């Protein structure tokens, strides 16, 4: 489907829309969603992530599994360094399931970024730590 309109030429976003109004942002979001089919999947992940983090927060389990820092925050902007993230025990790159709660650990942004697609054991070895606690299965 070819996009037409003020901001598109040959199906490419060509002008920066004004962000002076909320309506323009809503329209832009609709246009971008139509261009990128992965946006609904990302929104699904964000909703799932928040649900899991809120559940763990209620159980008092919102500290980083790796470095122990916390308590982390479940519902802050993801750019905030106190933001809790979910780390996949069996990384997605290794075929781990994305939406399996048993495959997720709470991690701080720093540890999750540094771990990338390593296994839990490999990352702990990199940190010079031993696995002295059981990897929780939810």
OpenMM code with the backbone's topology and positions (N, CA, C; nanometers):
from openmm import Vec3, app, unit

residues = "UNK UNK UNK UNK UNK UNK UNK UNK UNK UNK UNK UNK UNK UNK UNK UNK UNK UNK UNK UNK UNK UNK UNK UNK UNK UNK UNK UNK UNK UNK UNK UNK UNK UNK UNK UNK UNK UNK UNK UNK UNK UNK UNK UNK UNK UNK UNK UNK UNK UNK UNK UNK UNK UNK UNK UNK UNK UNK UNK UNK UNK UNK UNK UNK UNK UNK UNK UNK UNK UNK UNK UNK UNK UNK UNK UNK UNK UNK UNK UNK UNK UNK UNK UNK UNK UNK UNK UNK UNK UNK UNK UNK UNK UNK UNK UNK UNK UNK UNK UNK UNK UNK UNK UNK UNK UNK UNK UNK UNK UNK UNK UNK UNK UNK UNK UNK UNK UNK UNK UNK UNK UNK UNK UNK UNK UNK UNK UNK UNK UNK UNK UNK UNK UNK UNK UNK UNK UNK".split()
positions = [
    Vec3(0.0836, -0.1170, 0.0000),
    Vec3(0.0000, 0.0000, 0.0000),
    Vec3(0.0883, 0.1236, 0.0000),
    Vec3(0.0685, 0.2089, -0.0954),
    Vec3(0.1474, 0.3299, -0.1066),
    Vec3(0.0899, 0.4386, -0.0165),
    Vec3(0.1758, 0.5001, 0.0641),
    Vec3(0.1346, 0.6061, 0.1548),
    Vec3(0.1329, 0.7392, 0.0822),
    Vec3(0.0303, 0.8151, 0.1105),
    Vec3(0.0194, 0.9489, 0.0548),
    Vec3(-0.0081, 1.0451, 0.1685),
    Vec3(0.0210, 1.1671, 0.1475),
    Vec3(-0.0106, 1.2667, 0.2487),
    Vec3(0.0991, 1.3686, 0.2628),
    Vec3(0.0787, 1.4545, 0.3561),
    Vec3(0.1660, 1.5687, 0.3770),
    Vec3(0.3117, 1.5297, 0.4019),
    Vec3(0.3354, 1.4200, 0.4740),
    Vec3(0.4700, 1.3855, 0.5138),
    Vec3(0.5347, 1.2759, 0.4287),
    Vec3(0.4626, 1.2262, 0.3299),
    Vec3(0.5147, 1.1148, 0.2528),
    Vec3(0.5331, 1.1495, 0.1056),
    Vec3(0.6414, 1.1006, 0.0501),
    Vec3(0.6644, 1.1090, -0.0936),
    Vec3(0.7230, 0.9738, -0.1332),
    Vec3(0.6592, 0.9073, -0.2246),
    Vec3(0.7012, 0.7736, -0.2675),
    Vec3(0.7174, 0.6787, -0.1482),
    Vec3(0.6181, 0.6848, -0.0578),
    Vec3(0.6112, 0.5956, 0.0570),
    Vec3(0.7253, 0.6162, 0.1573),
    Vec3(0.7903, 0.7306, 0.1574),
    Vec3(0.8995, 0.7604, 0.2492),
    Vec3(0.8643, 0.8860, 0.3271),
    Vec3(0.8873, 0.8823, 0.4569),
    Vec3(0.8645, 0.9991, 0.5400),
    Vec3(0.9662, 1.1050, 0.5001),
    Vec3(0.9176, 1.2184, 0.4519),
    Vec3(1.0082, 1.3190, 0.3972),
    Vec3(1.0184, 1.4461, 0.4793),
    Vec3(0.9203, 1.4748, 0.5607),
    Vec3(0.9230, 1.5967, 0.6409),
    Vec3(0.9061, 1.5612, 0.7868),
    Vec3(0.9660, 1.6398, 0.8718),
    Vec3(0.9496, 1.6237, 1.0152),
    Vec3(0.8178, 1.6886, 1.0554),
    Vec3(0.7220, 1.6109, 1.1054),
    Vec3(0.5941, 1.6712, 1.1445),
    Vec3(0.6106, 1.7570, 1.2692),
    Vec3(0.5249, 1.8518, 1.2830),
    Vec3(0.5262, 1.9375, 1.4006),
    Vec3(0.4787, 1.8569, 1.5208),
    Vec3(0.5463, 1.8741, 1.6323),
    Vec3(0.5054, 1.8038, 1.7528),
    Vec3(0.4355, 1.8985, 1.8492),
    Vec3(0.3854, 2.0070, 1.7944),
    Vec3(0.3174, 2.1062, 1.8773),
    Vec3(0.1841, 2.0554, 1.9308),
    Vec3(0.1280, 1.9571, 1.8664),
    Vec3(-0.0014, 1.9098, 1.9123),
    Vec3(0.0006, 1.7588, 1.9318),
    Vec3(-0.0783, 1.7132, 2.0240),
    Vec3(-0.0911, 1.5702, 2.0506),
    Vec3(-0.1508, 1.4987, 1.9287),
    Vec3(-0.2403, 1.5678, 1.8601),
    Vec3(-0.3041, 1.5064, 1.7428),
    Vec3(-0.2006, 1.4708, 1.6370),
    Vec3(-0.1026, 1.5567, 1.6164),
    Vec3(-0.0015, 1.5260, 1.5152),
    Vec3(0.0816, 1.4052, 1.5562),
    Vec3(0.1074, 1.3900, 1.6866),
    Vec3(0.1815, 1.2733, 1.7326),
    Vec3(0.1016, 1.1446, 1.7140),
    Vec3(-0.0263, 1.1506, 1.7405),
    Vec3(-0.1119, 1.0333, 1.7218),
    Vec3(-0.1160, 0.9938, 1.5750),
    Vec3(-0.1299, 1.0927, 1.4881),
    Vec3(-0.1312, 1.0635, 1.3442),
    Vec3(0.0018, 1.0054, 1.2987),
    Vec3(0.1109, 1.0603, 1.3474),
    Vec3(0.2422, 1.0096, 1.3093),
    Vec3(0.2597, 0.8653, 1.3571),
    Vec3(0.2147, 0.8360, 1.4789),
    Vec3(0.2249, 0.7007, 1.5314),
    Vec3(0.1481, 0.6024, 1.4442),
    Vec3(0.0294, 0.6431, 1.4000),
    Vec3(-0.0490, 0.5569, 1.3105),
    Vec3(0.0249, 0.5320, 1.1797),
    Vec3(0.0841, 0.6367, 1.1249),
    Vec3(0.1570, 0.6225, 0.9985),
    Vec3(0.2782, 0.5319, 1.0157),
    Vec3(0.3524, 0.5503, 1.1235),
    Vec3(0.4708, 0.4688, 1.1459),
    Vec3(0.4343, 0.3235, 1.1727),
    Vec3(0.3248, 0.3007, 1.2451),
    Vec3(0.2795, 0.1641, 1.2712),
    Vec3(0.2441, 0.0941, 1.1396),
    Vec3(0.1842, 0.1688, 1.0483),
    Vec3(0.1482, 0.1106, 0.9196),
    Vec3(0.2735, 0.0738, 0.8402),
    Vec3(0.3801, 0.1510, 0.8583),
    Vec3(0.5044, 0.1232, 0.7866),
    Vec3(0.5860, 0.0123, 0.8529),
    Vec3(0.5755, -0.0019, 0.9837),
    Vec3(0.6563, -0.0976, 1.0567),
    Vec3(0.5665, -0.1981, 1.1288),
    Vec3(0.5553, -0.3187, 1.0770),
    Vec3(0.4667, -0.4174, 1.1388),
    Vec3(0.5167, -0.4673, 1.2743),
    Vec3(0.6416, -0.4358, 1.3121),
    Vec3(0.6952, -0.4827, 1.4393),
    Vec3(0.6496, -0.3977, 1.5577),
    Vec3(0.5942, -0.2811, 1.5336),
    Vec3(0.5507, -0.1938, 1.6428),
    Vec3(0.4479, -0.2621, 1.7320),
    Vec3(0.3431, -0.3257, 1.6792),
    Vec3(0.2477, -0.3947, 1.7691),
    Vec3(0.3160, -0.5042, 1.8521),
    Vec3(0.4125, -0.5740, 1.7955),
    Vec3(0.4851, -0.6775, 1.8700),
    Vec3(0.5632, -0.6142, 1.9851),
    Vec3(0.6257, -0.5002, 1.9609),
    Vec3(0.7003, -0.4311, 2.0652),
    Vec3(0.6062, -0.3831, 2.1760),
    Vec3(0.4904, -0.3312, 2.1374),
    Vec3(0.3925, -0.2879, 2.2369),
    Vec3(0.3420, -0.4069, 2.3186),
    Vec3(0.3269, -0.5221, 2.2543),
    Vec3(0.2865, -0.6434, 2.3257),
    Vec3(0.3948, -0.6806, 2.4282),
    Vec3(0.5226, -0.6719, 2.3876),
    Vec3(0.6325, -0.7029, 2.4785),
    Vec3(0.6326, -0.6054, 2.5969),
    Vec3(0.6138, -0.4761, 2.5710),
    Vec3(0.6152, -0.3773, 2.6793),
    Vec3(0.5046, -0.4047, 2.7810),
    Vec3(0.3864, -0.4407, 2.7343),
    Vec3(0.2751, -0.4720, 2.8245),
    Vec3(0.3068, -0.5977, 2.9063),
    Vec3(0.3621, -0.7000, 2.8416),
    Vec3(0.4000, -0.8235, 2.9100),
    Vec3(0.5087, -0.7956, 3.0135),
    Vec3(0.6097, -0.7181, 2.9739),
    Vec3(0.7203, -0.6808, 3.0612),
    Vec3(0.6693, -0.6116, 3.1877),
    Vec3(0.5818, -0.5142, 3.1701),
    Vec3(0.5289, -0.4410, 3.2846),
    Vec3(0.4488, -0.5330, 3.3764),
    Vec3(0.3717, -0.6237, 3.3179),
    Vec3(0.2931, -0.7190, 3.3964),
    Vec3(0.3849, -0.8077, 3.4807),
    Vec3(0.4913, -0.8596, 3.4211),
    Vec3(0.5849, -0.9467, 3.4936),
    Vec3(0.6569, -0.8676, 3.6027),
    Vec3(0.7019, -0.7469, 3.5698),
    Vec3(0.7741, -0.6669, 3.6692),
    Vec3(0.6850, -0.6271, 3.7862),
    Vec3(0.5594, -0.5937, 3.7586),
    Vec3(0.4656, -0.5597, 3.8667),
    Vec3(0.4431, -0.6810, 3.9572),
    Vec3(0.4316, -0.7979, 3.8961),
    Vec3(0.4139, -0.9215, 3.9723),
    Vec3(0.5350, -0.9461, 4.0627),
    Vec3(0.6541, -0.9288, 4.0083),
    Vec3(0.7765, -0.9496, 4.0866),
    Vec3(0.7903, -0.8417, 4.1947),
    Vec3(0.7461, -0.7198, 4.1632),
    Vec3(0.7517, -0.6105, 4.2605),
    Vec3(0.6622, -0.6422, 4.3811),
    Vec3(0.5436, -0.6963, 4.3543),
    Vec3(0.4517, -0.7337, 4.4619),
    Vec3(0.5123, -0.8401, 4.5531),
    Vec3(0.5977, -0.9251, 4.4965),
    Vec3(0.6637, -1.0305, 4.5744),
    Vec3(0.7951, -0.9825, 4.6355),
    Vec3(0.8274, -0.8538, 4.6180),
    Vec3(0.9507, -0.7992, 4.6735),
    Vec3(1.0756, -0.8471, 4.6034),
    Vec3(1.0637, -0.8812, 4.4767),
    Vec3(1.1749, -0.9400, 4.4023),
    Vec3(1.2186, -0.8504, 4.2868),
    Vec3(1.2435, -0.7234, 4.3177),
    Vec3(1.2808, -0.6315, 4.2111),
    Vec3(1.4241, -0.5802, 4.2284),
    Vec3(1.5128, -0.6698, 4.2712),
    Vec3(1.6560, -0.6401, 4.2748),
    Vec3(1.7215, -0.7118, 4.1580),
    Vec3(1.8347, -0.6592, 4.1143),
    Vec3(1.9071, -0.7216, 4.0033),
    Vec3(1.9584, -0.8589, 4.0457),
    Vec3(1.9305, -0.9598, 3.9678),
    Vec3(1.9757, -1.0958, 3.9968),
    Vec3(2.1276, -1.1041, 3.9974),
    Vec3(2.1934, -1.0243, 3.9139),
    Vec3(2.3385, -1.0340, 3.8959),
    Vec3(2.4184, -0.9541, 3.9985),
    Vec3(2.3915, -0.8255, 4.0119),
    Vec3(2.4718, -0.7417, 4.1022),
    Vec3(2.4012, -0.7114, 4.2333),
    Vec3(2.2715, -0.7433, 4.2428),
    Vec3(2.1975, -0.7249, 4.3669),
    Vec3(2.1466, -0.5841, 4.3914),
    Vec3(2.1734, -0.4905, 4.3004),
    Vec3(2.1290, -0.3531, 4.3245),
    Vec3(1.9765, -0.3457, 4.3212),
    Vec3(1.9246, -0.2476, 4.3905),
    Vec3(1.7806, -0.2293, 4.3922),
    Vec3(1.7349, -0.1736, 4.5243),
    Vec3(1.6087, -0.1599, 4.5451),
    Vec3(1.5060, -0.2076, 4.4527),
    Vec3(1.5000, -0.1242, 4.3253),
    Vec3(1.4775, -0.1942, 4.2164),
    Vec3(1.4618, -0.1297, 4.0865),
    Vec3(1.3159, -0.0882, 4.0697),
    Vec3(1.2905, -0.0074, 3.9694),
    Vec3(1.1553, 0.0441, 3.9472),
    Vec3(1.0949, -0.0180, 3.8222),
    Vec3(0.9700, -0.0603, 3.8335),
    Vec3(0.9032, -0.1288, 3.7228),
    Vec3(0.8431, -0.0336, 3.6214),
    Vec3(0.7910, 0.0782, 3.6675),
    Vec3(0.7110, 0.1610, 3.5769),
    Vec3(0.7710, 0.2997, 3.5536),
    Vec3(0.9024, 0.3046, 3.5328),
    Vec3(0.9671, 0.4309, 3.4987),
    Vec3(1.0105, 0.4257, 3.3531),
    Vec3(1.0483, 0.5403, 3.3007),
    Vec3(1.0995, 0.5478, 3.1644),
    Vec3(1.2186, 0.4531, 3.1511),
    Vec3(1.2261, 0.3839, 3.0403),
    Vec3(1.3324, 0.2857, 3.0219),
    Vec3(1.4709, 0.3487, 3.0116),
    Vec3(1.4776, 0.4796, 2.9992),
    Vec3(1.6067, 0.5479, 2.9975),
    Vec3(1.6578, 0.5724, 3.1396),
    Vec3(1.5718, 0.5603, 3.2378),
    Vec3(1.6089, 0.5818, 3.3778),
    Vec3(1.7003, 0.4672, 3.4225),
    Vec3(1.8169, 0.4991, 3.4821),
    Vec3(1.9085, 0.3920, 3.5238),
    Vec3(1.8513, 0.3014, 3.6327),
    Vec3(1.7464, 0.3448, 3.7019),
    Vec3(1.6823, 0.2620, 3.8054),
    Vec3(1.5759, 0.1691, 3.7466),
    Vec3(1.5603, 0.1717, 3.6164),
    Vec3(1.4575, 0.0921, 3.5492),
    Vec3(1.4910, -0.0569, 3.5563),
    Vec3(1.3943, -0.1346, 3.6023),
    Vec3(1.4105, -0.2799, 3.6034),
    Vec3(1.3921, -0.3319, 3.4612),
    Vec3(1.4764, -0.4266, 3.4230),
    Vec3(1.4616, -0.4912, 3.2924),
    Vec3(1.4424, -0.6399, 3.3150),
    Vec3(1.4004, -0.7078, 3.2113),
    Vec3(1.3876, -0.8530, 3.2166),
    Vec3(1.4950, -0.9138, 3.1292),
    Vec3(1.5688, -1.0066, 3.1867),
    Vec3(1.6744, -1.0755, 3.1142),
    Vec3(1.6286, -1.2184, 3.0876),
    Vec3(1.6558, -1.2661, 2.9675),
    Vec3(1.6189, -1.4031, 2.9315),
    Vec3(1.7292, -1.4989, 2.9770),
    Vec3(1.6950, -1.5933, 3.0636),
    Vec3(1.7906, -1.6926, 3.1128),
    Vec3(1.8477, -1.7676, 2.9938),
    Vec3(1.7616, -1.8228, 2.9131),
    Vec3(1.8021, -1.8838, 2.7867),
    Vec3(1.7818, -1.7752, 2.6808),
    Vec3(1.8907, -1.7118, 2.6352),
    Vec3(1.8781, -1.5950, 2.5479),
    Vec3(1.7950, -1.6216, 2.4220),
    Vec3(1.7269, -1.5176, 2.3775),
    Vec3(1.6477, -1.5281, 2.2544),
    Vec3(1.7353, -1.5711, 2.1373),
    Vec3(1.8593, -1.5215, 2.1349),
    Vec3(1.9513, -1.5550, 2.0256),
    Vec3(1.9854, -1.7036, 2.0226),
    Vec3(1.9671, -1.7713, 2.1357),
    Vec3(1.9921, -1.9157, 2.1429),
    Vec3(1.8635, -1.9961, 2.1320),
    Vec3(1.7552, -1.9296, 2.0986),
    Vec3(1.6278, -1.9985, 2.0814),
    Vec3(1.5401, -1.9991, 2.2050),
    Vec3(1.5775, -1.9213, 2.3048),
    Vec3(1.4969, -1.9145, 2.4271),
    Vec3(1.3617, -1.8516, 2.4012),
    Vec3(1.2598, -1.8914, 2.4759),
    Vec3(1.1261, -1.8356, 2.4555),
    Vec3(1.1171, -1.6923, 2.5088),
    Vec3(1.0536, -1.6065, 2.4334),
    Vec3(1.0434, -1.4656, 2.4699),
    Vec3(0.9419, -1.4415, 2.5807),
    Vec3(0.8276, -1.5064, 2.5740),
    Vec3(0.7175, -1.4772, 2.6661),
    Vec3(0.6997, -1.5816, 2.7759),
    Vec3(0.8004, -1.6599, 2.8036),
    Vec3(0.7924, -1.7593, 2.9099),
    Vec3(0.8446, -1.6972, 3.0392),
    Vec3(0.7574, -1.6831, 3.1386),
    Vec3(0.7959, -1.6208, 3.2661),
    Vec3(0.9075, -1.6995, 3.3354),
    Vec3(0.9165, -1.8288, 3.3096),
    Vec3(1.0219, -1.9102, 3.3686),
    Vec3(1.1580, -1.8832, 3.3058),
    Vec3(1.1612, -1.8112, 3.1961),
    Vec3(1.2853, -1.7804, 3.1265),
    Vec3(1.3317, -1.6379, 3.1556),
    Vec3(1.2744, -1.5734, 3.2556),
    Vec3(1.3040, -1.4323, 3.2803),
    Vec3(1.3577, -1.4073, 3.4207),
    Vec3(1.4595, -1.3230, 3.4279),
    Vec3(1.5152, -1.2753, 3.5539),
    Vec3(1.5092, -1.1234, 3.5550),
    Vec3(1.4955, -1.0643, 3.6718),
    Vec3(1.5029, -0.9191, 3.6844),
    Vec3(1.6510, -0.8810, 3.6842),
    Vec3(1.6838, -0.7794, 3.6048),
    Vec3(1.8216, -0.7294, 3.5983),
    Vec3(1.8188, -0.5779, 3.5864),
    Vec3(1.9247, -0.5145, 3.6375),
    Vec3(1.9370, -0.3700, 3.6168),
    Vec3(1.9763, -0.3472, 3.4705),
    Vec3(1.9581, -0.2249, 3.4243),
    Vec3(1.9893, -0.1931, 3.2852),
    Vec3(2.1336, -0.2243, 3.2518),
    Vec3(2.2241, -0.1890, 3.3429),
    Vec3(2.3665, -0.2072, 3.3165),
    Vec3(2.4013, -0.3549, 3.2985),
    Vec3(2.3580, -0.4386, 3.3912),
    Vec3(2.3882, -0.5820, 3.3806),
    Vec3(2.3239, -0.6440, 3.2572),
    Vec3(2.1981, -0.6102, 3.2296),
    Vec3(2.1301, -0.6671, 3.1141),
    Vec3(2.1989, -0.6258, 2.9843),
    Vec3(2.2429, -0.5009, 2.9767),
    Vec3(2.3131, -0.4537, 2.8569),
    Vec3(2.4472, -0.5250, 2.8398),
    Vec3(2.5164, -0.5451, 2.9501),
    Vec3(2.6470, -0.6099, 2.9435),
    Vec3(2.6360, -0.7591, 2.9146),
    Vec3(2.5317, -0.8226, 2.9645),
    Vec3(2.5147, -0.9667, 2.9440),
    Vec3(2.4864, -1.0007, 2.7979),
    Vec3(2.4089, -0.9159, 2.7339),
    Vec3(2.3696, -0.9356, 2.5941),
    Vec3(2.3123, -1.0751, 2.5721),
    Vec3(2.3767, -1.1584, 2.4916),
    Vec3(2.3190, -1.2906, 2.4627),
    Vec3(2.3973, -1.4047, 2.5282),
    Vec3(2.4694, -1.3723, 2.6365),
    Vec3(2.5440, -1.4763, 2.7087),
    Vec3(2.4491, -1.5568, 2.7978),
    Vec3(2.4933, -1.6746, 2.8337),
    Vec3(2.4186, -1.7518, 2.9327),
    Vec3(2.4412, -1.6889, 3.0697),
    Vec3(2.3570, -1.7234, 3.1646),
    Vec3(2.3711, -1.6726, 3.3009),
    Vec3(2.5083, -1.7117, 3.3560),
    Vec3(2.5456, -1.8379, 3.3397),
    Vec3(2.6740, -1.8862, 3.3908),
    Vec3(2.7911, -1.8116, 3.3272),
    Vec3(2.7888, -1.7919, 3.1963),
    Vec3(2.8985, -1.7211, 3.1279),
    Vec3(2.9109, -1.5777, 3.1760),
    Vec3(2.7973, -1.5127, 3.1963),
    Vec3(2.8013, -1.3737, 3.2422),
    Vec3(2.8555, -1.3649, 3.3843),
    Vec3(2.8130, -1.4547, 3.4708),
    Vec3(2.8644, -1.4543, 3.6073),
    Vec3(3.0151, -1.4803, 3.6094),
    Vec3(3.0633, -1.5697, 3.5231),
    Vec3(3.2072, -1.5941, 3.5130),
    Vec3(3.2798, -1.4688, 3.4660),
    Vec3(3.2214, -1.3973, 3.3718),
    Vec3(3.2800, -1.2723, 3.3235),
    Vec3(3.2918, -1.1710, 3.4371),
    Vec3(3.1925, -1.1694, 3.5251),
    Vec3(3.1937, -1.0786, 3.6394),
    Vec3(3.2852, -1.1285, 3.7514),
    Vec3(3.3349, -1.2508, 3.7377),
    Vec3(3.4177, -1.3084, 3.8424),
    Vec3(3.3362, -1.3590, 3.9600),
    Vec3(3.2111, -1.3928, 3.9342),
    Vec3(3.1208, -1.4411, 4.0381),
    Vec3(3.0851, -1.5859, 4.0121),
    Vec3(3.0442, -1.6517, 4.1172),
    Vec3(2.9947, -1.7880, 4.1027),
    Vec3(2.8446, -1.7875, 4.1224),
    Vec3(2.7805, -1.8833, 4.0641),
    Vec3(2.6358, -1.8962, 4.0804),
    Vec3(2.6105, -1.9549, 4.2187),
    Vec3(2.5936, -1.8646, 4.3173),
    Vec3(2.5751, -1.9097, 4.4553),
    Vec3(2.4279, -1.9142, 4.4951),
    Vec3(2.3437, -1.8879, 4.3988),
    Vec3(2.2010, -1.8961, 4.4253),
    Vec3(2.1356, -1.9647, 4.3066),
    Vec3(2.0240, -2.0228, 4.3326),
    Vec3(1.9524, -2.0921, 4.2279),
    Vec3(1.8885, -1.9919, 4.1320),
    Vec3(1.8937, -2.0236, 4.0039),
    Vec3(1.8235, -1.9416, 3.9063),
    Vec3(1.6752, -1.9673, 3.9280),
    Vec3(1.5997, -1.8651, 3.9703),
    Vec3(1.4582, -1.8896, 4.0023),
    Vec3(1.3765, -1.9271, 3.8802),
    Vec3(1.2926, -2.0243, 3.8979),
    Vec3(1.1947, -2.0596, 3.7951),
    Vec3(1.0592, -2.0168, 3.8459),
    Vec3(0.9960, -1.9277, 3.7768),
    Vec3(0.8695, -1.8702, 3.8233),
    Vec3(0.7619, -1.9623, 3.7798),
] * unit.nanometer
topology = app.Topology()
chain = topology.addChain("A")
for resn in residues:
    res = topology.addResidue(resn, chain)
    for name in ("N", "CA", "C"):
        topology.addAtom(name, app.Element.getBySymbol(name[0]), res)
